[in-house]
C-alpha cells in the first residue's frame, strides 16, 4: 500500500511539475490528460522502475510544459531583442560614467568635511561613493529599460500587431571599416574623461590634496599653483570634461563618422584650446613662493623659466602651439572622415 | 556539433511537418493518446509521447480535432477524432505532400542522372 502510494506520488509530482508552468486555465485539463496517458503507458501493476522509465521517456517537465504552452513565453521577444541590447549598450555606460563622477565628487566633498580628512580617506570615500552610485544607477537603468520593453512587447501582443516594415526602413551600409568608430575605444574614452575630469575638479577645489615640494638651497616651496589660478580652472575643467563626455556619447550612439559626431569633436577640441588659452592668459599661474624661488636661485642662465606666465614667446607659448596643432590635426581628421563617410 | 548530431537534428526537422499529416490521417478513427502513439509506431513512424500528446492538444486548439472524455471504463480516457475542418485541412496537406514528393523525386532523379 505504501509502495503504491509512493509510486502514485511520483506520477502526481511529475504532473504537477508540468502543469504548474502552464496558464491557469489549461492546468486541470492538461493534468487530467497527462495523468491518463501516463497510466496508459504503464502495465496494470507497475513497479518503481517502470514508472520511472515512463516519466523519464516523457522528458523534463519544463520541456514538456513548453510543448503544451499555447505561445512561446519570454520577457523580451526576439523581434525587439536587438534594439533592447543596443539601447542597454548605449545607456548603461553613460549612466554609469555620469553617476560615477557625481558620486565621486559628492563622496570626496563629504570626506573633506570630516575632522580627520586626509588624501587617502578622501580618495577612498570618493571612489567607493562613485562606484556604488554608478552600480546603483546602472541597475536602475537596466530595470526600467527592461520593464519598458517588456510592457511594450505585451501591449504589441495584445493589440495583435504584426511586424511591418518598408524598404525605406533599411539602414545604409557603412562604406568601410574606416567610417566606423570602435565602441570599446569610445567607452574607454568616456570613462577616462569622466575619471580625469573628476580628479581635475577635485584637485582644483583643493579637495584632493596634492603634495608638492621643491627644495633649492635650503628653501622649500610647498605650493605649485596660485590659488586664484586653481579657482579659475574649475569651470574650464568642468566645461571641457563635459563636452568631452558628450563627444564620447555621440561616438557611442552613432558608431560611425556622422555630422553630429564631427560637430562634437570640433566643439570639444575648440573648447579645449579656448580653455587652455584662457588659463595661459591668467596673470598668475604658479604660486608666488615658487616664482620667487626661481627668480632668486636659478639666475640669468635659466631666466626663461621665470618668464612662465608672462608676455613674450616662452615655454608656455610652445606648449600652446603644440596643443593647437594637435587639435587642428584632430579636427581636420574628423572632418575628413565624416566627409568620406557621407560620400560613400 | 558532430555530423551525426547534425543529421539527427535535420531528420527531426524533416519529420516535424509530416507528423501532423500522420496524426490527422490516423484520427479519422477515434484514438486516445497512448493508442495513437502505438498505432503510429506500428506504422513505422518514429514519434515519442512528449511530442504526440501536446501535438494532439495543439491541433484541437487549432480547430482540426474534436475530443471527448470516455468515463465508462475504469480509467477515464480522452478520445480525439478529426472534424470537418480537419478533413479539409488534411486533404489540402495531402495534395501539397504529393506535389512535394513529385518535385523531390524529379530533383533526386536529376541528380542521379548527373552522377
Interface residues (C-beta under 8 A of the other chain):
Chain A: X30 X32 X33 X34 X36 X37 X39 X40 X41 X57 X58 X59 X63 X64 X67 X68 X70
Chain B: X32 X33 X34 X35 X48 X49 X50 X51 X53 X54 X57 X58 X61 X75 X76 X77 X78
